[in-house]
Amino acid sequence: MTNSTESETTIVNFKFDHDFAKRFRKFSLIAGILLIIVGIIGAILPQVMSLVVSAFLGWLLLTGGVLTGYLAFLGRGRSMIAFLKPILLIITGAMFIFYPLAGLAAIALLLTIYLLLDAFGGFGLAYDLYPMRGWAWMAFNGLMSFILALVLFIGWPLSSPIMVGLFIGISLFFDGIALVSLGLLAGKAQT
């Protein structure tokens, strides 16, 4: 009986954390504005964005392969199996770096999966936020990601060099809009 009374008291004595709202507002506005800028650049220069994404992924894979290989060496791997993953990561990363256009079809397919997951994440967050203000922006963001995933999948693989950069730019733009909107709403919640 005491536990239910304590939990009821906790719910009644809920205090709004103004410091958290202020930090959230600041960082969501900064991140949102940066995402909007990068998104616009990606939409204007889609081939450049595609090449940057391909090269960035290649360097990530190459770095991961080198680090994983180093750890396998430190662990005194007794068989070639210990070095299989690092070798595959290094080869795959090098292929993305030296042949970025060839990897764009694979990136386009992965981007389609990412956009679908982003859409479902946006819908889930909108559902969690409903009926609070701002839920519609998250739902709209999820809808945009879903539409982009469908269009990218329909044009795959022929349109990959342009679509990867364009869709990443558009997705980042709408992510930025959603973050700026939530940041502005957090500022209104402080008052």
C-alpha positions as CSV (number, residue, x, y, z in Angstrom):
1,M,0.0,0.0,0.0
2,T,2.9,2.3,0.8
3,N,4.4,1.8,-2.7
4,S,1.3,3.0,-4.5
5,T,1.1,6.1,-2.4
6,E,4.7,6.9,-3.1
7,S,4.3,6.4,-6.8
8,E,1.2,8.6,-6.8
9,T,3.1,11.3,-5.0
10,T,6.0,11.0,-7.5
11,I,3.6,11.5,-10.4
12,V,1.9,14.5,-8.7
13,N,5.2,16.1,-7.8
14,F,6.6,15.9,-11.3
15,K,8.9,18.9,-12.0
16,F,9.7,20.1,-15.5
17,D,13.5,20.1,-16.0
18,H,14.1,23.5,-17.5
19,D,17.9,23.0,-17.8
20,F,17.4,19.8,-19.8
21,A,14.9,21.6,-22.1
22,K,17.3,24.5,-22.6
23,R,20.2,22.1,-23.5
24,F,17.9,20.0,-25.8
25,R,16.7,23.1,-27.5
26,K,20.2,24.4,-28.1
27,F,21.7,21.1,-29.4
28,S,18.6,20.2,-31.5
29,L,18.7,23.6,-33.2
30,I,22.4,23.3,-33.9
31,A,22.2,19.8,-35.2
32,G,19.1,20.6,-37.2
33,I,20.6,23.6,-38.9
34,L,23.7,21.6,-39.8
35,L,21.7,18.7,-41.2
36,I,19.6,21.2,-43.3
37,I,22.8,22.7,-44.7
38,V,24.4,19.4,-45.5
39,G,21.0,18.1,-46.9
40,I,20.8,21.1,-49.3
41,I,24.3,20.6,-50.5
42,G,23.7,16.9,-51.1
43,A,20.5,17.6,-53.0
44,I,22.2,20.2,-55.2
45,L,25.3,18.1,-55.8
46,P,24.1,14.5,-55.7
47,Q,27.0,12.9,-57.5
48,V,29.5,14.6,-55.1
49,M,27.4,13.4,-52.1
50,S,27.4,9.9,-53.5
51,L,31.1,9.8,-54.0
52,V,31.7,11.2,-50.5
53,V,29.4,8.6,-49.0
54,S,31.2,5.8,-50.9
55,A,34.6,7.1,-50.0
56,F,33.6,7.6,-46.3
57,L,32.2,4.1,-46.1
58,G,35.4,2.7,-47.7
59,W,37.6,4.5,-45.2
60,L,35.4,3.2,-42.3
61,L,35.7,-0.4,-43.5
62,L,39.4,-0.1,-44.2
63,T,40.0,1.4,-40.7
64,G,37.9,-1.3,-39.1
65,G,39.8,-4.0,-41.0
66,V,43.2,-2.6,-39.9
67,L,42.0,-2.3,-36.2
68,T,40.4,-5.7,-36.2
69,G,43.6,-7.2,-37.8
70,Y,45.7,-5.6,-35.2
71,L,43.5,-7.0,-32.4
72,A,43.8,-10.5,-34.0
73,F,47.5,-10.1,-34.1
74,L,47.7,-9.1,-30.5
75,G,45.5,-12.0,-29.6
76,R,48.0,-14.2,-31.3
77,G,45.4,-15.7,-33.7
78,R,46.4,-19.3,-34.3
79,S,44.6,-19.7,-37.6
80,M,43.8,-17.7,-40.7
81,I,40.2,-17.7,-39.5
82,A,41.1,-15.0,-37.0
83,F,42.3,-12.8,-39.9
84,L,39.5,-13.6,-42.3
85,K,37.2,-10.7,-41.1
86,P,40.0,-8.1,-41.1
87,I,41.1,-9.2,-44.6
88,L,37.5,-9.0,-45.9
89,L,37.0,-5.5,-44.3
90,I,40.3,-4.2,-45.8
91,I,39.5,-5.6,-49.3
92,T,35.9,-4.3,-49.2
93,G,37.0,-0.9,-47.9
94,A,39.8,-0.6,-50.6
95,M,37.2,-1.5,-53.3
96,F,34.9,1.3,-52.1
97,I,37.9,3.8,-52.0
98,F,39.4,2.8,-55.4
99,Y,36.2,2.0,-57.2
100,P,33.6,4.3,-55.6
101,L,31.1,4.2,-58.5
102,A,31.0,0.4,-58.5
103,G,30.0,0.3,-54.9
104,L,27.1,2.8,-55.3
105,A,24.6,0.1,-56.3
106,A,25.3,-1.8,-53.0
107,I,25.2,1.5,-51.1
108,A,21.8,2.3,-52.8
109,L,20.4,-1.0,-51.6
110,L,21.7,-0.4,-48.1
111,L,20.3,3.1,-48.2
112,T,16.9,1.7,-49.1
113,I,17.0,-0.5,-46.0
114,Y,18.2,2.4,-43.9
115,L,15.4,4.7,-45.2
116,L,12.8,2.0,-44.4
117,L,14.2,1.7,-40.9
118,D,14.3,5.5,-40.5
119,A,10.7,5.6,-41.6
120,F,9.6,3.0,-39.1
121,G,11.7,4.8,-36.4
122,G,10.0,8.1,-37.3
123,F,6.6,6.5,-37.1
124,G,7.4,4.9,-33.8
125,L,8.7,8.2,-32.3
126,A,5.6,10.0,-33.6
127,Y,3.4,7.4,-32.0
128,D,5.3,7.8,-28.7
129,L,5.0,11.6,-28.8
130,Y,1.3,11.6,-29.7
131,P,-0.7,13.7,-28.6
132,M,2.1,16.1,-27.6
133,R,3.1,18.9,-30.0
134,G,5.6,17.9,-32.6
135,W,4.4,14.4,-33.2
136,A,3.2,15.3,-36.7
137,W,6.7,16.4,-37.7
138,M,8.1,13.0,-36.7
139,A,5.3,11.3,-38.6
140,F,6.0,13.5,-41.7
141,N,9.7,12.7,-41.4
142,G,8.9,9.0,-41.4
143,L,6.6,9.3,-44.4
144,M,9.3,11.2,-46.4
145,S,11.8,8.4,-45.6
146,F,9.4,5.7,-46.6
147,I,8.6,7.5,-50.0
148,L,12.4,8.0,-50.6
149,A,13.0,4.3,-49.9
150,L,10.3,3.2,-52.4
151,V,11.6,5.5,-55.1
152,L,15.2,4.5,-54.6
153,F,14.3,0.8,-54.7
154,I,12.2,1.2,-57.9
155,G,15.1,2.9,-59.7
156,W,17.8,0.6,-58.4
157,P,20.6,0.0,-59.7
158,L,20.6,2.2,-62.7
159,S,19.9,5.5,-60.9
160,S,22.3,4.8,-58.0
161,P,25.0,7.4,-58.7
162,I,22.5,10.3,-58.6
163,M,19.9,8.9,-56.3
164,V,22.2,8.0,-53.4
165,G,23.4,11.5,-53.0
166,L,20.1,13.1,-53.7
167,F,18.2,10.9,-51.3
168,I,20.7,11.2,-48.5
169,G,20.6,15.0,-49.0
170,I,16.8,15.0,-48.9
171,S,16.6,12.7,-45.9
172,L,19.2,14.8,-44.0
173,F,17.2,18.0,-44.9
174,F,14.0,16.6,-43.4
175,D,15.8,15.2,-40.3
176,G,17.1,18.8,-39.8
177,I,13.6,20.3,-40.2
178,A,12.3,17.9,-37.6
179,L,15.1,18.6,-35.2
180,V,14.7,22.4,-35.6
181,S,10.9,22.1,-35.1
182,L,11.4,20.0,-31.9
183,G,14.0,22.5,-30.7
184,L,11.6,25.4,-31.2
185,L,8.8,23.5,-29.4
186,A,11.2,22.8,-26.5
187,G,11.8,26.5,-26.3
188,K,8.1,27.1,-26.0
189,A,7.8,24.4,-23.3
190,Q,10.3,26.3,-21.1
191,T,8.0,29.3,-20.8
